[in-house]
Structures are given as structure tokens and as C-alpha cells.
Amino acid sequence: MAVMMLMRWAGVTPEQYDEARERVGWERNPAPGGIFHVAAFADDGMHVTDVWESAEDFQRFVDDQLMPVVQEMGIEGGPEVTILPAHSVFAPGYEGART
């Protein structure tokens, strides 16, 4: 079952995000199960919304790819993460979109 992941990470800057994105390479080599990703920044930090095929796919990406790079970069703290079952996924620009 697809899930929506909502993340807020206080203190993460756009520059840190861009470096992590480059080092992890999630755009060049997408993680299995990843469907959609968007990131934004506000006064209270970084906000991310993802859609994953499963919560397990998301956790595997975090454990195996993301957090090792975050630790190497010395990014402090950790994210607040909420995972919800997706009721509907509509992405007209995504060829495999489904509801």
C-alpha cells in the first residue's frame, strides 16, 4: 500500500539539502519504491513530502542511503516524520499515476 511521508527537519538549510541530494544521488539512482518527492524551506526548517510504495521502502532508503550521508555531513538533530496510508495518488505528470 502506498504511503505519504511528511517530514520537517529544523535547521536544515537549502545548501545542506542540495549537498545531500548530490551525495546520495537520489535523482540519478532513485530508491526502490520512491514515487514522488518535493522539498521546501520555511522559517522552521526543511519540509518534505514523499510518496512511497510502502513505509518499508522509505525506511530502507533512510537507513541505507540517506542517514549515512547525513552523518558524514555532520547535520545535527533529526527529522520529525509522519507516515500516513495514501488514500489517493494523483500525479498527472507521472506516467504510472494511480488512484
C-alpha positions as CSV (number, residue, x, y, z in Angstrom):
1,M,0.0,0.0,0.0
2,A,1.4,3.4,-0.9
3,V,2.2,5.8,1.9
4,M,2.6,9.6,2.2
5,M,5.7,10.7,4.2
6,L,5.7,14.1,5.8
7,M,9.0,15.4,7.2
8,R,10.1,18.6,9.0
9,W,13.7,19.0,9.9
10,A,14.5,22.1,11.8
11,G,17.8,23.8,11.0
12,V,18.5,22.1,7.6
13,T,19.4,24.6,5.0
14,P,18.8,24.6,1.2
15,E,22.6,24.2,0.8
16,Q,22.7,21.2,3.1
17,Y,19.8,19.6,1.2
18,D,21.4,20.2,-2.1
19,E,24.7,18.7,-0.9
20,A,22.9,15.7,0.5
21,R,20.9,15.3,-2.7
22,E,24.1,15.3,-4.8
23,R,25.9,12.9,-2.5
24,V,23.1,10.4,-2.0
25,G,22.2,10.7,-5.7
26,W,18.5,10.0,-5.4
27,E,17.8,11.8,-8.6
28,R,20.4,9.8,-10.6
29,N,19.6,6.5,-9.0
30,P,16.1,6.6,-7.4
31,A,15.5,4.4,-4.4
32,P,13.3,1.4,-5.0
33,G,9.7,2.2,-4.0
34,G,10.0,6.0,-4.3
35,I,7.2,7.6,-6.3
36,F,7.2,11.3,-5.6
37,H,9.4,13.8,-3.7
38,V,9.1,17.5,-3.1
39,A,11.1,19.7,-0.7
40,A,10.5,23.2,0.6
41,F,12.0,25.6,3.1
42,A,10.4,27.8,5.7
43,D,11.5,29.7,8.8
44,D,11.0,26.4,10.8
45,G,13.3,24.4,8.6
46,M,13.0,21.9,5.7
47,H,9.7,20.3,4.8
48,V,9.5,17.3,2.6
49,T,6.5,15.4,1.2
50,D,7.1,12.0,-0.4
51,V,5.0,9.2,-1.7
52,W,6.5,5.7,-1.4
53,E,5.2,2.2,-2.4
54,S,5.5,1.3,1.3
55,A,6.8,2.5,4.6
56,E,9.4,-0.2,4.5
57,D,10.8,1.2,1.2
58,F,11.1,4.6,2.8
59,Q,12.8,3.2,5.9
60,R,15.2,1.2,3.8
61,F,16.2,4.4,1.9
62,V,16.7,6.3,5.1
63,D,18.8,3.6,6.8
64,D,20.9,2.6,3.8
65,Q,21.3,5.8,1.7
66,L,20.2,9.0,3.5
67,M,21.4,8.8,7.1
68,P,25.0,7.6,6.3
69,V,25.4,10.8,4.2
70,V,23.7,13.0,6.8
71,Q,26.0,11.7,9.5
72,E,29.1,12.2,7.3
73,M,28.0,15.8,6.6
74,G,27.6,16.4,10.4
75,I,23.9,17.6,10.1
76,E,22.7,17.8,13.7
77,G,19.3,16.8,15.1
78,G,16.8,14.6,13.3
79,P,13.6,14.9,11.4
80,E,10.1,14.8,12.6
81,V,8.4,12.2,10.3
82,T,4.8,11.3,9.9
83,I,3.8,8.4,7.6
84,L,0.2,8.0,6.5
85,P,-1.5,5.5,4.3
86,A,-2.2,7.1,0.9
87,H,-5.9,7.4,0.2
88,S,-5.3,8.6,-3.4
89,V,-2.2,9.3,-5.5
90,F,-2.7,11.7,-8.4
91,A,0.3,12.8,-10.3
92,P,-0.7,13.7,-13.9
93,G,3.0,14.2,-14.9
94,Y,3.9,10.7,-13.7
95,E,3.2,8.0,-16.2
96,G,2.4,5.4,-13.6
97,A,-0.1,7.6,-11.7
98,R,-2.9,5.7,-10.0
99,T,-5.7,6.3,-7.5
